[in-house]
Amino acid sequence: MIKASDVAKGTFILINNQPHVCTERDYVNPGKGSAFVRLKLKNIKTGSVLRQTNKVQDNLEDVSVEYHEVQFLYADSENYAFMDTKTYEQFTIPIEGEEEKRDFLKDGENYQIVFWEQTPIDIKLPTKMVFTVSEAEKAERGDTVSGATKVITCETGLKVKVPLFIKQGDRILINTETREYQERVNS
Amino acid sequence: MESILRQRVMRRARFSDSVRMYFRTSGYAEVDTPVLSPFLIPEPAIEVFRTEYLPPSGPARPMWLAPSPELWMKRLLAAGAGDIFQISRSFRNCEYGGPHHNPEFRLLEWYTVGTGYLDSIGVAEGLFDHLIAQLVPGPRASLLAPPFLRMTMEEAFFRYADIDLAGCQDVLSMRAAGEANGASMTGASTWEQAFHIAFLTLVEPRLPRERPLALLDYPALVPTTARRRPGTPWAERWELFVDGVEIANCYTEETDPAALALLVQDEEERRHGCRTSHEIDRGFAGLFPPDFPTCSGAALGLDRLEMVFAGEKSLEGVIFFPFSAIVDGQSGTEA
């Protein structure tokens, strides 16, 4: 069991015997009411979305999951392909519903995959990842207003707003949750 | 060029000055009341912070950090202080994080003698007009500009959840109405819990956001110090939502000692389910003299208001040392 107050984004819980992952979690304490958490939950099997509100002290049924270290191999039109780094077993995860993760999957890079009852159910991205700038326009001379940005493209196709001084070939740190530039990385 | 930190410092100082200027020029006197209290009004929805006073000799005396200045401001009001306002440090324990909660926060509370809750909407609209003129929030001004939208809670439940709230006056009917409209009500064991789960799941996410919204006439079954509208299931209470964020709570204040004594007794019993306990303010129910005029009181989360005026998504955008940063051991604010 897990207290509703301890459910966070990425927590797996069982609702009506169906595994769900929490995709949004909002703590609300109405002016004169009990404290609640408002959860947005995605059914891992069907992809359907469920919104529910729980008292913070409610007990929810947590899901026992396993984390496997895997290497990303490639993506085709329908699936992401991975290889378990311990067993060398290859498997796929459907892209549908996970399209936004494509920009963060680098060929040959290691990731963690969540397994529930021997089935891969979720790709865990590190909160911050380093990418290489593959396309960047040069900053215009004189365009030095503080805070000015430009959009660059990384090796996975990820497009990010960055400061003007970032150039092609630079390595930059990106927050995978907000898709925002963090800093330039010295190589 | 000013650093980002300097800009934030100046923005926060200007915001507080502007709020004070509005109330002072509107005839309100600024007061200051204790944060450290030997007793509190019982409010089961609020967990509190406990500390101790150590006298020069003798045993320690338990004290609590006030979750709002209400118990002291009402003493001033009842004693004839007239129209008053305060920006107070307030403390609420067991906050579970998120962008809109900090255990220590600033509460703007104001009381107006001789007026009811609907008049106080005008006071809040005047405050917003004043702040827009002083702070020039740019394109966000339309989200903040009066006149506020007005909608009753009954209409909001009917419009967004297809629920006849007036017909749901017991826990079973409230739970059934929530379930019938798609909310999971399994955790609701009291009427107040069932109402809030239905409200938070079905109604609040759909409330209009294009202008500030005063949501009027809350159910009297949610216990508060708001006066009940005679002959109706509603209390004379509104809450203000700005861009989907709950900002303020206002009542026509109940001043009848018998009604307040019942409320205190009921709230004291319901506090048994809380994680924290405190001494009860035994004098609260009898504060107001029998001939005390109608008055209205409003409490507004000032950090949240500053957040929406600044276009920030989190209190961390306006508080220099948010609680999460303090407890994580970070020493300062990002410049």
Contacts between the chains, C-beta under 8 A, distances in Angstrom:
chain1	res1	chain2	res2	distance
A	4	B	187	8.0
A	5	B	96	5.0
A	25	B	98	7.9
A	26	B	98	6.2
A	27	B	95	7.4
A	27	B	96	4.5
A	27	B	97	6.0
A	27	B	98	3.9
A	27	B	100	7.9
A	27	B	101	6.1
A	28	B	98	8.0
A	28	B	200	5.8
A	29	B	45	7.2
A	29	B	92	7.8
A	29	B	95	7.1
A	29	B	101	6.8
A	30	B	45	7.6
A	30	B	196	5.6
A	30	B	199	7.6
A	30	B	200	7.4
A	30	B	246	7.1
A	31	B	239	5.9
A	31	B	246	6.6
A	31	B	249	3.9
A	31	B	299	7.9
A	32	B	43	7.5
A	32	B	45	5.8
A	32	B	222	5.6
A	32	B	223	7.3
A	32	B	224	4.9
A	32	B	249	7.1
A	33	B	45	5.4
A	33	B	192	6.1
A	33	B	193	8.0
A	33	B	195	7.9
A	33	B	196	4.5
A	33	B	222	6.6
A	34	B	44	7.9
A	34	B	45	5.7
A	34	B	192	6.9
A	34	B	193	5.8
A	34	B	196	6.4
A	35	B	45	7.3
A	35	B	94	7.1
A	35	B	96	7.0
A	36	B	196	6.4
A	36	B	197	7.0
A	36	B	200	5.8
A	37	B	96	7.2
A	38	B	200	5.6
A	38	B	201	7.1
A	51	B	201	6.2
A	51	B	205	7.8
A	52	B	183	7.3
A	52	B	184	4.5
A	52	B	201	6.6
A	53	B	183	7.1
A	53	B	184	7.7
A	53	B	196	7.7
A	53	B	197	4.7
A	53	B	200	4.6
A	53	B	201	4.5
A	54	B	187	5.4
A	55	B	187	5.1
A	55	B	193	6.4
A	56	B	94	7.9
A	56	B	96	6.1
A	58	B	187	4.5
A	146	B	1	6.4
